[in-house]
Amino acid sequence: MFRRTFWFSAGAAAGVWATTKVNRKLRQLTPESLAAQAANKAVEAGHRLKDFALDVRAGMAQREAELEEVLGIEAQPGRELPAQRRLLALDEPPQRSPQNPTHIPRTIPYNRNEDH
């Protein structure tokens, strides 16, 4: 009698566990979830690429300074690397463009989840 109860309970628990596992996997494979995962990976890759570019830029400036020092060249005032335009553009408040004075750029951040 107790054996049957034990095996019945063990089977029920295994069924619940398997059902939960399958439902989780199905939720991960929905189009919305796959799109969100792809977007997150793309953002992550963009951050890594930006970090790489900043490292290259810093190394380039350092190497240029080393070469100028070894060759005895003084730094010329107009030869610095240009400022990072992208970061400066993101910090500016939205303004009306002279071509279209009625258009104000979007100030609310874009939420990619609103499209679905």
C-alpha positions as CSV (number, residue, x, y, z in Angstrom):
1,M,0.0,0.0,0.0
2,F,2.7,2.5,0.9
3,R,4.8,1.5,-2.1
4,R,2.0,2.4,-4.4
5,T,1.5,5.7,-2.7
6,F,5.2,6.4,-2.9
7,W,5.4,5.7,-6.6
8,F,2.3,7.6,-7.3
9,S,3.7,10.6,-5.5
10,A,7.0,10.2,-7.3
11,G,5.3,10.1,-10.7
12,A,3.2,13.1,-9.9
13,A,6.2,15.1,-8.8
14,A,8.2,14.1,-11.9
15,G,5.2,15.1,-14.1
16,V,5.0,18.5,-12.4
17,W,8.7,19.0,-12.8
18,A,8.7,18.0,-16.5
19,T,5.7,20.2,-17.2
20,T,7.4,23.2,-15.6
21,K,10.6,22.6,-17.5
22,V,8.8,22.3,-20.8
23,N,6.7,25.5,-20.2
24,R,9.9,27.5,-19.4
25,K,11.6,26.3,-22.5
26,L,8.5,27.1,-24.6
27,R,8.4,30.7,-23.1
28,Q,12.0,31.1,-24.1
29,L,11.3,30.2,-27.7
30,T,8.4,32.6,-28.3
31,P,9.1,35.2,-31.0
32,E,9.0,38.1,-28.4
33,S,11.5,36.4,-26.2
34,L,13.8,35.5,-29.1
35,A,13.6,39.1,-30.3
36,A,14.4,40.5,-26.9
37,Q,17.4,38.1,-26.5
38,A,18.7,39.2,-30.0
39,A,18.3,42.8,-29.1
40,N,20.1,42.4,-25.8
41,K,23.0,40.6,-27.5
42,A,23.2,43.3,-30.1
43,V,23.3,46.0,-27.4
44,E,26.0,44.0,-25.6
45,A,28.0,43.6,-28.8
46,G,27.7,47.4,-29.4
47,H,29.0,48.2,-25.9
48,R,32.0,45.8,-26.5
49,L,32.7,47.4,-29.8
50,K,32.6,50.9,-28.3
51,D,34.9,49.8,-25.5
52,F,37.3,48.4,-28.1
53,A,37.2,51.6,-30.1
54,L,38.0,53.7,-27.0
55,D,40.9,51.4,-26.1
56,V,42.3,51.7,-29.6
57,R,41.9,55.5,-29.5
58,A,43.7,55.7,-26.1
59,G,46.5,53.4,-27.3
60,M,46.8,55.4,-30.5
61,A,47.2,58.7,-28.6
62,Q,49.7,57.1,-26.2
63,R,51.8,55.7,-29.0
64,E,51.7,59.0,-30.8
65,A,53.0,60.7,-27.7
66,E,55.7,58.2,-27.3
67,L,56.8,58.6,-30.9
68,E,56.8,62.4,-30.6
69,E,58.9,62.1,-27.5
70,V,61.4,59.7,-29.1
71,L,61.7,61.7,-32.4
72,G,61.8,65.1,-30.5
73,I,58.7,66.4,-32.2
74,E,56.7,68.9,-30.2
75,A,52.9,68.4,-30.2
76,Q,51.3,70.7,-32.7
77,P,48.1,72.5,-31.5
78,G,45.9,71.4,-34.3
79,R,46.9,67.7,-34.4
80,E,44.9,66.4,-31.4
81,L,42.3,63.7,-32.0
82,P,38.8,65.1,-32.6
83,A,36.4,65.2,-29.7
84,Q,33.8,62.4,-29.3
85,R,30.9,63.9,-31.2
86,R,28.4,61.1,-30.4
87,L,28.6,61.6,-26.6
88,L,28.3,65.4,-27.0
89,A,25.2,65.0,-29.2
90,L,23.4,62.8,-26.7
91,D,23.8,65.3,-23.9
92,E,22.3,68.2,-25.8
93,P,18.6,69.0,-25.2
94,P,16.2,68.5,-28.1
95,Q,16.0,71.5,-30.4
96,R,13.9,72.5,-33.4
97,S,15.8,72.1,-36.7
98,P,16.1,75.2,-38.9
99,Q,14.7,73.2,-41.9
100,N,11.6,72.1,-40.0
101,P,10.8,74.5,-37.1
102,T,7.7,72.6,-36.1
103,H,9.5,69.3,-35.6
104,I,10.8,68.5,-32.1
105,P,12.9,65.4,-31.9
106,R,11.6,62.5,-29.7
107,T,12.4,63.1,-26.1
108,I,10.8,59.9,-24.7
109,P,13.2,56.9,-24.9
110,Y,12.2,54.3,-27.5
111,N,10.8,51.1,-25.9
112,R,11.2,48.3,-28.3
113,N,8.6,46.2,-26.4
114,E,5.8,48.6,-27.3
115,D,5.8,47.4,-30.9
116,H,4.5,43.9,-30.2
